[in-house]
Amino acid sequence: MAQVALRDPDDALDVVQDAMLKLVRNYAAKPPAEWRPLFYRILENGIRDLQRRRTVRGRLMAWIPGPKDDPDGDAQDPLDSVADESPGAPQLLMQAQAMEQLEKSLRALPARQREAFMLRNFEGLDVAETATAMGCSEGSVKTHYSRAVHTLREGLGEVWS
């Protein structure tokens, strides 16, 4: 998961090791059944932190002049040789609109359906863990989740197709 998100095996290994250490240091007293969701939450936060640091570092490095390899003595921008893989403005706008519509649709769901959907999809909990977190049966979780998915599919339609 970390390698896919970070695209660097060394950084991924560092983030996974940090997540393991944080889990042991902060949550060793918790029951073993809670370790898995806690570990993935810590890992996700570590990945996000490293991605943010990279973004800030990239913005700062853009302002720092590079080596003077140019015959005129002008500094070369190291970012000129890097291919721009970021999505274009139209795609960013579409993504922002889709996310806005998703958030609006999630807010419109009944509280229990929203809770089941977010725990299952955003937190990555399985049915049993979600049932424990919500304080209900696994059947109730399945019902709330199914209804939430159905409502979201109807509401989002072409935005998410």
C-alpha positions as CSV (number, residue, x, y, z in Angstrom):
1,M,0.0,0.0,0.0
2,A,2.8,2.4,0.9
3,Q,4.8,1.5,-2.2
4,V,1.9,2.2,-4.5
5,A,1.2,5.5,-2.8
6,L,4.8,6.7,-2.5
7,R,6.4,5.0,-5.5
8,D,9.6,4.7,-3.6
9,P,10.5,1.4,-1.8
10,D,12.8,3.1,0.7
11,D,10.3,5.8,1.7
12,A,7.5,3.1,1.9
13,L,9.6,1.0,4.2
14,D,10.4,4.0,6.4
15,V,6.7,4.9,6.6
16,V,5.7,1.3,7.4
17,Q,8.4,1.0,10.1
18,D,7.3,4.3,11.7
19,A,3.7,3.2,11.7
20,M,4.6,-0.1,13.4
21,L,6.7,1.8,16.1
22,K,3.8,4.3,16.7
23,L,1.4,1.4,17.0
24,V,3.5,-0.4,19.6
25,R,4.4,2.8,21.5
26,N,0.9,4.2,21.7
27,Y,-1.5,1.3,21.4
28,A,0.2,-1.8,22.9
29,A,-2.3,-1.8,25.7
30,K,-5.3,-2.0,23.3
31,P,-6.8,-5.4,22.5
32,P,-5.1,-7.2,19.6
33,A,-8.4,-7.1,17.6
34,E,-8.1,-3.3,17.4
35,W,-4.5,-3.3,16.2
36,R,-5.2,-3.8,12.5
37,P,-7.5,-0.8,11.9
38,L,-5.2,1.3,14.1
39,F,-2.1,0.3,12.1
40,Y,-3.8,1.2,8.8
41,R,-4.9,4.5,10.1
42,I,-1.4,5.3,11.4
43,L,0.0,4.1,8.0
44,E,-2.4,6.3,6.0
45,N,-1.5,9.3,8.1
46,G,2.3,8.6,7.6
47,I,1.8,8.3,3.9
48,R,-0.2,11.5,3.7
49,D,2.4,13.4,5.8
50,L,5.3,12.3,3.6
51,Q,3.3,13.3,0.5
52,R,2.7,16.7,2.0
53,R,6.4,17.1,2.8
54,R,7.3,16.2,-0.7
55,T,4.9,18.8,-2.1
56,V,6.3,21.6,0.1
57,R,9.8,20.6,-0.7
58,G,9.0,20.6,-4.4
59,R,7.6,24.1,-4.2
60,L,10.6,25.4,-2.3
61,M,13.1,23.8,-4.6
62,A,11.4,25.5,-7.6
63,W,12.5,28.8,-6.2
64,I,16.1,27.8,-5.5
65,P,18.4,28.3,-8.6
66,G,20.0,25.1,-9.9
67,P,23.6,24.6,-11.2
68,K,24.9,27.0,-13.8
69,D,25.4,24.6,-16.7
70,D,24.1,27.1,-19.3
71,P,26.8,28.7,-21.5
72,D,25.2,32.1,-20.8
73,G,25.6,31.6,-17.1
74,D,21.9,31.4,-16.4
75,A,20.7,29.0,-13.8
76,Q,18.8,25.9,-15.1
77,D,15.6,25.1,-13.5
78,P,15.8,21.4,-12.5
79,L,12.0,21.1,-12.9
80,D,12.2,21.9,-16.6
81,S,13.5,18.4,-17.3
82,V,10.7,16.7,-15.3
83,A,7.6,15.6,-17.1
84,D,4.5,17.2,-15.7
85,E,2.3,14.3,-14.6
86,S,-0.3,16.4,-12.8
87,P,-3.8,16.5,-14.1
88,G,-4.8,19.4,-16.2
89,A,-7.2,22.2,-15.1
90,P,-10.3,20.6,-16.6
91,Q,-9.7,17.3,-14.9
92,L,-8.9,19.0,-11.5
93,L,-12.2,20.9,-11.8
94,M,-14.1,17.7,-12.6
95,Q,-12.5,16.0,-9.6
96,A,-13.3,18.9,-7.3
97,Q,-16.9,18.9,-8.5
98,A,-17.2,15.1,-8.1
99,M,-15.8,15.3,-4.6
100,E,-18.1,18.1,-3.7
101,Q,-21.1,16.1,-4.9
102,L,-19.9,13.0,-2.9
103,E,-19.6,15.1,0.2
104,K,-23.0,16.6,-0.3
105,S,-24.5,13.1,-0.9
106,L,-22.8,11.7,2.2
107,R,-24.2,14.5,4.3
108,A,-27.7,13.7,3.0
109,L,-27.5,10.1,4.2
110,P,-29.1,9.1,7.5
111,A,-26.5,9.0,10.3
112,R,-26.2,5.2,10.6
113,Q,-25.9,4.7,6.9
114,R,-23.2,7.4,6.6
115,E,-21.4,5.9,9.6
116,A,-21.5,2.3,8.1
117,F,-20.4,3.6,4.7
118,M,-17.5,5.7,6.0
119,L,-16.2,3.0,8.4
120,R,-16.2,0.4,5.6
121,N,-14.9,2.5,2.8
122,F,-12.8,5.2,4.3
123,E,-11.5,3.4,7.4
124,G,-11.2,0.0,5.7
125,L,-13.0,-1.9,8.5
126,D,-14.6,-5.2,7.8
127,V,-18.2,-6.0,8.7
128,A,-17.4,-7.4,12.2
129,E,-15.1,-4.4,13.1
130,T,-17.8,-2.0,11.8
131,A,-20.4,-3.7,13.9
132,T,-18.3,-3.4,17.0
133,A,-17.6,0.3,16.3
134,M,-21.2,1.0,15.6
135,G,-22.5,-1.1,18.5
136,C,-24.9,-3.1,16.4
137,S,-25.2,-6.5,14.7
138,E,-23.3,-7.5,11.5
139,G,-26.7,-7.8,9.7
140,S,-27.5,-4.2,10.6
141,V,-24.1,-3.1,9.2
142,K,-24.8,-4.9,6.0
143,T,-28.3,-3.4,5.7
144,H,-27.1,0.2,6.5
145,Y,-24.1,-0.2,4.1
146,S,-26.2,-1.6,1.3
147,R,-28.8,1.2,1.6
148,A,-26.1,3.8,1.6
149,V,-24.4,2.4,-1.5
150,H,-27.8,2.3,-3.3
151,T,-28.6,5.8,-2.3
152,L,-25.2,7.1,-3.3
153,R,-25.3,5.4,-6.7
154,E,-28.7,7.0,-7.4
155,G,-27.6,10.4,-6.2
156,L,-24.2,10.5,-7.9
157,G,-25.2,8.9,-11.2
158,E,-23.1,10.3,-14.0
159,V,-20.7,12.2,-11.8
160,W,-19.1,8.9,-10.7
161,S,-19.6,6.8,-13.7
